[in-house]
Amino acid sequence: MSSAAEIQRKIRIEQIRKIRQQEEEARKRLSKIKHKIIVLSGKGGVGKSFITANLAAALAQKGYVVGVFDADIHGPSIPKIFGVHGQTLYAGPGGIMPLLGVGNVRVVSADLMLPSEESALIWRGPLKTGFIRELLSMVNWGEMDFLLVDLPPGTGDEALTIAQLIKDLDGAIIVTTPSDLTRIVVKKAITFCKQLNVDIIGIVNNMCCFICPKCGSKYYIFGKGGADKLTKEMGLRLLGDIPLDPRISEAMDKGVPFVIAFPEAEAAKKLMEIAEKVAEYVEKKPGSGGEEGEGG
């Protein structure tokens, strides 16, 4: 073997060793978290980050210790929703410390590591995979009841990296909208979960309708029936329908989760109900670490 080939072989061995070390450290840190859930869709623009953030805030309001990992590297939204956009993660003796967002939810995102809001991470797959793995190996989440992972659209690098790295995922929440176009694309995310043996907790039908605040009439702006058809086709549970509300955008722009800003809104009540269903699901799951009740 030539000296150049031997050098390349040693470099490759060292790279593999480093990857394995990061994976082991990430799993060690994540082992302190009772329940780990991914939120995905396959389709962009369905409100995954909105659902992730508000379910996290709803669970925190129920007394649980909750964190959100924003795995959407190219289009992170979680920091803005929790009011920590523009702040920076810092490292202490125990690792990178999550920021505490509105509602006492711990937040980690690539957005919190960029010099300005117009900065873009223009990365190919291997860089994204390495970044997620290294970041999770360094974050000091501490002991928590729930970690929700907000995934980007599609079933590519980020989703695959998270699903393979976090071996003990409690399950996935699939986000859809009522349109038939969305139904077709979301089915691919469901297939992704099934092929990787990730349990599916259920489906959230976001933007199901608009309820007129004056007369109470319902308007199905994005169609009707797509989510029901999806659940029947794929044999899954519908966790709930979230109606449109103009105040959702207002709350997110202000950096406050909707369930906190407008708790009496119909959409907020539905989100709280879904959070309760999620908590019940994971705590009844065989082998679950959550044997304590609400706020445990």
C-alpha positions in Angstrom: 0.0 0.0 0.0 1.4 3.4 -1.0 2.0 6.0 1.7 -0.7 8.3 0.3 -3.3 5.5 0.4 -2.2 4.7 4.0 -2.7 8.3 5.0 -6.2 8.3 3.4 -7.0 5.1 5.3 -6.0 6.6 8.6 -7.9 9.8 7.9 -11.0 7.8 7.2 -10.6 5.7 10.3 -10.3 8.8 12.4 -13.4 10.3 10.8 -15.4 7.2 11.6 -14.1 7.2 15.1 -15.2 10.8 15.6 -18.6 10.2 14.2 -19.2 7.3 16.5 -18.0 9.3 19.4 -20.4 12.1 18.6 -23.3 9.7 18.2 -22.5 8.1 21.6 -22.3 11.5 23.3 -25.5 12.7 21.6 -27.4 9.7 22.8 -25.9 10.0 26.3 -27.2 13.6 26.5 -30.6 12.7 25.0 -31.0 9.9 27.5 -32.0 12.4 30.2 -35.1 13.3 28.2 -38.1 11.0 28.8 -40.0 11.5 25.6 -38.7 12.5 22.1 -41.0 13.3 19.3 -40.5 14.5 15.7 -42.9 16.7 13.9 -42.8 16.4 10.1 -45.0 16.6 7.0 -43.1 16.1 3.8 -44.9 19.2 2.5 -43.8 22.8 3.0 -46.1 25.5 4.1 -48.4 23.4 6.3 -47.4 25.0 9.6 -45.1 22.4 11.1 -43.1 25.0 13.1 -46.4 26.6 14.4 -47.7 23.2 15.5 -44.3 22.2 17.0 -43.9 25.4 19.0 -47.5 25.5 20.2 -47.6 21.9 21.3 -44.3 22.5 23.2 -45.8 25.6 24.9 -49.0 23.7 25.6 -47.1 20.8 27.2 -45.1 23.3 29.3 -48.3 24.9 30.5 -49.4 21.5 31.7 -46.3 21.4 34.0 -43.9 19.4 31.8 -40.3 20.4 31.2 -40.1 20.9 27.4 -37.5 21.6 24.8 -37.6 22.2 21.0 -34.8 21.3 18.6 -35.1 23.2 15.4 -33.7 20.9 12.7 -34.8 23.1 9.9 -31.3 24.4 9.1 -32.1 26.4 6.0 -35.4 28.0 7.2 -35.4 28.1 11.0 -38.6 29.6 12.5 -38.7 28.3 16.1 -36.5 31.1 17.7 -38.9 33.8 16.3 -42.0 32.0 17.6 -40.5 31.8 21.1 -39.2 35.3 21.2 -35.4 34.5 21.2 -34.6 35.4 17.6 -31.5 37.6 17.5 -30.1 36.0 20.7 -27.1 33.6 20.7 -26.4 30.2 22.1 -23.5 30.0 24.5 -21.3 27.2 25.7 -20.7 26.5 29.4 -18.6 23.8 31.2 -21.4 21.3 30.5 -21.9 22.1 26.9 -24.1 24.4 24.8 -26.9 25.7 26.8 -30.4 26.0 25.3 -32.1 29.4 25.4 -35.2 29.7 27.5 -38.1 31.0 25.3 -41.5 32.4 26.2 -43.5 29.8 28.1 -40.3 28.3 29.7 -39.5 26.2 26.6 -35.8 25.4 26.0 -34.8 26.2 22.4 -31.9 25.2 20.2 -31.6 26.2 16.6 -29.0 27.0 13.9 -30.6 30.4 13.7 -29.2 31.1 17.2 -25.6 30.6 15.8 -25.7 33.0 12.8 -24.2 36.5 12.8 -27.3 38.1 11.3 -30.9 37.2 10.2 -30.0 37.4 6.5 -27.1 34.9 6.9 -27.8 31.6 5.1 -26.4 28.2 5.6 -25.7 27.0 2.0 -24.8 23.4 2.7 -25.1 20.1 1.0 -26.2 16.9 2.7 -23.0 15.7 4.5 -22.5 19.1 6.1 -26.0 19.2 7.4 -25.8 15.6 8.8 -22.5 16.4 10.5 -23.9 19.7 11.9 -26.9 18.0 13.5 -24.9 15.2 14.9 -22.2 17.4 16.4 -24.8 19.9 17.8 -26.8 17.2 19.5 -23.6 15.8 21.0 -22.8 19.2 22.6 -26.2 20.5 23.8 -26.8 20.3 27.5 -30.6 19.9 27.6 -30.6 18.6 31.2 -33.4 16.5 32.4 -36.6 17.1 30.5 -40.0 15.4 30.0 -40.3 16.2 26.3 -38.1 17.1 23.3 -40.0 18.1 20.1 -37.9 18.1 16.9 -39.1 20.5 14.2 -38.1 19.0 10.9 -38.0 20.7 7.5 -40.1 19.7 4.5 -39.3 16.5 2.8 -37.8 13.2 3.8 -34.1 14.0 3.2 -30.9 14.5 5.2 -32.3 16.2 8.3 -35.2 13.9 8.9 -33.1 10.8 8.2 -30.2 12.0 10.5 -32.6 12.6 13.4 -34.5 9.3 12.9 -31.3 7.3 12.8 -29.5 9.2 15.6 -32.4 9.2 18.1 -33.0 5.5 18.4 -35.7 5.8 21.1 -38.1 8.2 19.5 -41.5 7.9 21.0 -43.1 8.7 17.7 -43.9 11.2 15.0 -46.7 13.8 14.6 -47.6 14.3 11.0 -48.9 17.8 10.0 -51.2 18.2 7.0 -53.8 20.6 5.5 -57.2 19.8 4.0 -56.1 19.9 0.3 -55.8 16.8 -1.8 -52.4 18.0 -3.0 -51.0 18.1 0.5 -52.5 14.7 1.2 -50.5 13.2 -1.7 -47.2 14.6 -0.5 -47.8 14.0 3.2 -48.2 10.2 2.5 -44.5 10.2 1.6 -43.6 11.4 5.1 -45.9 8.6 6.6 -44.1 6.0 4.4 -40.7 7.5 5.7 -41.8 6.9 9.3 -43.0 3.3 8.6 -39.8 2.4 6.7 -37.7 3.6 9.6 -39.9 2.0 12.2 -40.9 5.3 13.8 -44.3 5.1 15.4 -46.9 7.6 14.2 -48.7 9.3 17.1 -51.3 10.8 14.8 -52.1 13.5 12.2 -52.8 17.2 12.8 -55.1 18.8 10.2 -53.8 22.4 10.2 -55.8 25.3 8.6 -58.9 23.1 8.5 -61.2 26.1 8.0 -61.8 29.7 8.8 -64.4 30.5 11.4 -66.0 34.0 10.9 -65.6 35.9 14.2 -68.8 37.8 13.6 -71.3 35.1 12.5 -69.5 31.8 13.3 -69.8 30.5 9.7 -67.1 28.1 8.6 -65.3 28.7 5.3 -63.1 25.8 3.9 -60.5 28.0 2.2 -58.1 25.1 1.5 -60.7 22.5 0.7 -62.3 19.8 2.8 -61.8 16.1 3.5 -58.2 15.6 2.7 -57.1 14.9 6.2 -60.0 12.4 6.8 -59.1 10.6 3.6 -55.5 10.5 4.6 -56.2 9.0 8.0 -58.4 6.3 6.4 -56.0 5.5 3.7 -53.0 5.1 6.0 -54.8 3.8 9.1 -53.8 6.6 11.3 -55.4 8.6 14.1 -56.5 12.2 13.6 -55.3 14.2 16.6 -57.3 17.3 15.8 -58.3 20.1 13.4 -56.8 23.5 13.8 -58.8 26.4 12.3 -57.3 29.5 10.8 -57.1 32.6 12.9 -55.6 35.9 11.8 -54.1 36.3 15.3 -51.8 33.3 14.8 -49.6 35.5 12.5 -49.8 38.3 15.1 -48.7 36.1 17.9 -45.8 34.6 16.0 -44.6 38.0 14.8 -44.5 39.2 18.4 -42.6 36.1 19.5 -45.3 34.6 21.7 -46.7 31.1 21.1 -50.4 31.3 20.1 -51.6 29.2 23.0 -50.1 31.7 25.4 -51.1 34.9 23.6 -54.7 33.9 22.9 -55.6 31.0 25.2 -59.4 31.5 24.6 -59.2 31.2 20.8 -60.7 28.0 19.3 -57.4 27.1 17.7 -55.6 27.4 21.0 -58.1 25.2 22.7 -57.7 22.6 20.0 -53.9 22.7 20.4 -54.2 22.2 24.1 -56.4 19.2 23.5 -53.9 17.7 21.0 -51.1 18.2 23.6 -53.1 16.3 26.1 -53.6 13.4 23.6 -49.8 13.4 22.9 -49.0 13.2 26.6 -51.5 10.4 27.1 -50.1 8.5 24.2 -46.4 8.6 25.2 -47.1 7.8 28.9 -49.2 4.8 28.0 -46.7 3.5 25.5 -45.0 0.3 26.6 -41.5 1.0 27.9 -42.3 4.6 28.3 -40.2 6.6 30.8 -43.1 8.8 31.7 -44.9 7.0 34.5 -45.7 10.1 36.4 -48.9 12.1 35.8 -49.4 15.7 34.6 -46.4 17.9 35.4 -44.4 14.8 36.3 
